Amino acid sequence: MKYPELNREKLRILPLSERKNKVIIAESYVAKDADANQLGEHGSKVMNNLLARISEAKKNDKPVILAFGAHSIKNGLGPVLIDLMERGYLNHLATNGAGVIHDWEFAFQGQSSEDVKEYVDKGQFGIWQETGYYINLAINVGAYEGKGYGESVGAMIENEGLQIPSADELKSRIIVLSEQNAEAVAAAADLLSIIQKFDLEPGFLSIPHPYKEYSAQAAAYRLGVPFTSHPMIGHDIIYNHPMNHGAAIGRSAQTDFLRYAHNVSCLDGGVYMSIGSAVMSPMVFEKSLSMSQNLHIQNGEHMDKHYMVIVDLAESQWDWAIDGEPPMDNPAYYLRYCKSFSRMGGTMEYVCADNRDFLLHLSQGLL
């Protein structure tokens, strides 16, 4: 039975320039030497431990991974993340789909963050031409090229455009690949359908990004640092646009997940920071660590020396390190990120802090 589906082709899609935004990056960005509020006795102790662990990880060539929610970008912390990458302290950044979008909108127009209540009421929330068109196009092209989700968008920002293959080139590739790689055939066919549907001209499509100096994705691409995105279908505003194509999302996001999982598999003796990510970070981490342990156990090894620092705004009086997992009648049990990471072996520490304060103390402490 075929059930009815909403037709995105009928949407009235407005130019991004007509949207009112709450954040202007040139006014709101956080400089790497900005003042930060103190983290408190416990937070300061954890920060000292973290700084020592990162130094040890770098000395032993072990990864330092930072996973974060979209607010770390929306709060203007892109320059701080860029500084940490440029100084070689981060081996991997991971975020959700919204983190990618805010970072791209800042790079493209210097503004982001619409009023959800107002625009839902007007039937306009997330239905903006450039955000939906360009981010989806970057992912469609990137999936064909074998890039990950975050890498695809980062490359578009850094290169200020996309290379669009011709329909004839793709048709020839499909014939050649049909005898070699069925999955590559599907990726080429998907991009061909997008090119035909939107009548895209072959060649370099120039897409200026005048504010790319604030883009963590662009910096990661430039510096060769993996920047992975871990989206969920329907969670982000780019799904509102007809350019959105589920197969390309799936290909590029799977590439990102496996790149992330690889770095998690190297984390014994390394550092994992999860900042302001209540769902994405703990969910992808626990699956990645399970796969990693599976492979290590087959080689007679076990991952036990990974160090995890979890940061969020919810207060917790529970001592996860000493008391383990709380009972189900304790509210601390429902801090999903703490509960998940406390089950991951290694060493976990939780800090109640604003992402701005924590990242500034981290960056400045590493000086």
N, C-alpha and C positions, 0 to 999 in steps of 0.2 A: 504493500500500500504506500502511495506517495502522499506524504503530509505537506501541507502548504508551508512555504517559506517566505519571509519578508524580502521584498525586492529592493535592494539598496540602490538600484539604478534610478529609482523614482525620487530619491532624496534631493532636497534643495541644499546644495553644498555651497557655503559662502567662502569668500577669500579670507585667509587667516588675518589679513590686515584689518578686517572689520571687527575682530574680536577684542574685547576689553580684557587686559591681563593684570594680574595682581602683583607680579614680580618683574622688575626691570633689572637685568643682570648687572649692567654697568653701575647701578646704584646699590645693589644688594649683595654683590659678590663678597666673599670673605677672603681677605688677604692672608697670606701665610704667616705674617707677623702680627696679626690682630690679637687683641687681648682676649683672654678666655676666662670664664668663671672657674673657680676652684672645683675640683672633683670630690672634695671631702676626704676624710681619713681613709675609708675603704677604697674609694676610687683612686686615690693617689698611690696607695699601696699596690693595687692591681696595675696601674700605669707603670710603676717602677719595674714590676715583674715583667710586664709586656715589653718594655724597652730592652731589658736584658735578654729576653727570649728572642726578640727580633735580631739583636746583635749576634747572638749565638747561632740563629738560623742562617743569617747571611754568611757568617764565618764558615759554616759547614755546608754551604750551598743547598740549603733546604728552602722550600717555598714559603712565602708570606702572602697569604690570600686575604683579600678584603671583600666581603659581601655586604651589600647595603641596600636599604630601601630608597625609594624615589626622593624622599625628603632631603637626603644628603645632597642631591643635585639641586632640588628646588630651593633649598636654603642657601644656595650660593657657594657651596664648598668645592666646586669644580677646580678652582685654582689650587686649593690645598691638596686635592688628590693628584693633580698634575705635578706639583712640587715633589710629592712622595715618589711618584713614578720616575721623575727626572733624576732624583737622587738615588734611584735603584733600590728603594725599600719595599716596593710592591711587585710581586711576580704575577699577580692575577687579580682582576677586579670582576665582580659579578653583581648584577642587579636584575630588577624585574623590567617588564616592558615599559612601565611608566618612567623609570629612570632614564631609559633610552630616549623617550619622547621629550622630557623636559630638557635634557642635555641638547638634543637636536634643535628644539625650538629656540633655546638661548643662542645657539650658534647661528641659526638662520635669521632670526629677527630681533634677538636681544631681549626677548620677553617670553614669559610663559605663565601658566596657572590661571585658568579661567574660573569664573564663578559657577560652580556646578549647579546649585539650586536655581539660579537665574536662567541659565541656558537650557536646563532640562525643561523648565516651565515653558520656554519659548520653542522647544523642540529643536534646539540647535547645539546642545552640548556635544562636543567632540566631532561635529560635522563640519570640518574645515578643510578646504581644498589642499593647501600645500602640505600640511602635516600628514594627512592620509595618503596623498599622492606620492610625495617624495620618499617618505620612510618605507612605504610598501614597495615602491619601485626599486629602492636600494636593496631590499630584502629579496625581491624577485630576481634581480640581476645577480646579487651575491650568492643566492642558492644555486644558480646555474654555474657560477664560477667556483663553487666549493667553499665559499666563505661562511663563517658563522653569522649569527644574527647581529650581535654587537659590532663585529668586524665590518660587516656590510655597511652599516650606518656610519661607523667611524671613518671608513674609507671614503664614503661620499662627502663627508664634512671636510676631511683633510685635503682631498683632491678637488673639492668644490665642483663636483659633477660626477657623472656616470658614463661609462662606455656602453652604448647600446648596440648589440650586434644586429645585423640585417636579418630579415626573414629568410632570405635565400641561404645565408650562412648557417642558420639554425636548422633549416631543412636538410642541408648537406650533412651537418653534424649528426642529425638523427639517423640518417642512412648509415653513416660510418659506425656510429656507436651501437646500432641495433645488433651487430654481431659481437660486441665487446662488453657493453655495460648497460644493462637494461635500466638501472636507476638513473644513469646519466641521460639516457634517452628521455625518460620521464621529465627530468629537470629542463632539458632543452625544449621539449614539447610544451611544458607549462609556460616558459618564458615566451615562446613563439605565440601562444594564445594571448598573452598579455600585450605583446607588441602589435598584434593584429587588432585586438579589441580597442586599444587606445591609439592606434595609427601612429606609432612612434617612429621617428626618423632614425636611421642608423647613424652611428658616429658618436662623438662626445657631446653629451648633454650638459651644458654649463649650468651649475646651480650655485650661485655665490653664497658664501657663509661669512659675512663680514665680522661676526663675533666669535669665530672659531677658537680664538685664544682662550675662551672660557670652557671649551669642550673637553671633558675627560676622555670621551670616546675617540676624538681626533688625536689627542695626545697619545693614547694607548696604541692606536694604529701606527702613528709616527715612530713611537719608541719600541714597537714590537712586543708590547705587553698584552697578553690575552685580556680582552674585555668581553665577558660573556653575558648574554641576556637569557633569562629563564621565564618566558611569558606563559600565560594561560589564555586559551582561546576565549575571546569575548571580553577580556578584562580591560583592554586598552582602547583608546579612541580610534586607533588606526583601523579597527575592525569595522568601523562605520562606513568606510570608503569602498567604492566598487573596485579599486585597485588591489584591495586586500585579497590574498590568495592563500588558502590554508596549506596547500602542499609546500609552498615556499617557506612559510612560517615554520612548518614542521621540519623541513630539511635543515634550515639554518639553526633552529633552536636545538635540534638533536646534535648537530655539530658542536654547538656551544656546550651542551650538557656533557658530551664525551670529552671535550677539552678540559672542562672543569673537573670531571671525575678523574682524569689523568693526573692533574695537579694534586687533587686530594690523595691519590694513591701514593704520592711522594711526600706526604705530610708528616711522616714519622720524624720527629725532631724539628718540625716546622711550626708555623703559627697560623691560626685561622681567626679572623675577626669578623663578627657579624653585628652590624650596626643598624638598628632601626628596621629590621626585616623580621616581622612576626611569623610569616608563612613561607616565603620563597626560600630563604637561606636554610632554615632547619630541614625543610622537606627535601631539597636537592642534596644537602650534605649527607643525610642519613642513608639515602640510597647509594650515593657515591662511596661512602665509607664502607658500606656492606660489600659492594663489589670489590673494593680495594682489599678488604680483609680476606675475601674469598681467594683472590689471586695470591696474596701474601701467604696464606695458610697452605696453599698448594706447594709453595716453595719452602715450607717449614719455618715461616716467619710469622710475626704478628705485629700490628701497629698499636703501640701503647704510649708513645712519647709525643703525641700531638697536643698542642696547647691551644685552647679555645677561649677567647674573650668575647662575651656577649654583652651588647650595650643596648639599652632601651630606656624609655621614660617611666615605665611602671615600677613602683617601689616594691621591693620584696625583702622581707625580714628573714626569709628562710635561708639557711646556710647550706647550699647545695653540695659544697665540697665535703662538709663534715657530716651532715644529716642525710645525705642521699636524696632520693625522690620523696616528696611529701605525700601524705595520704590524700585520697580523693575528696575528703571533706575540708581540706585546707585550700584557701583561694590560690596559694602559690602553685598548686598542681596545674592550674589552668593558664599559667604563663607558658604557652606552648613552646616558645623558643627555648626557655630554660629546661623544660621537661625533656624536649627532644635532645638537646645537646648534652644533658646530664647522663643520657643513656649511651653516649658515644665513646666511652672509655677515655683514655688520656686524662687531661686536666682541664676543667672548665671553671671560669670565674665570671660572675655577673656584676655589671656596673650599671646603676641607675644614673644616667647622665644624658644631657642634650648632645646630639651628634656633632654640633658645632664645637662645643667645648672639648669633647673627647678627641676629635680629629686634630684640633689645634694643639692640644697637649701632646698628642702623639707626634705630630710633625715637628713641633718645637723641641720636644724631648729628644728626638733623634738627631738634632743638631749637636 
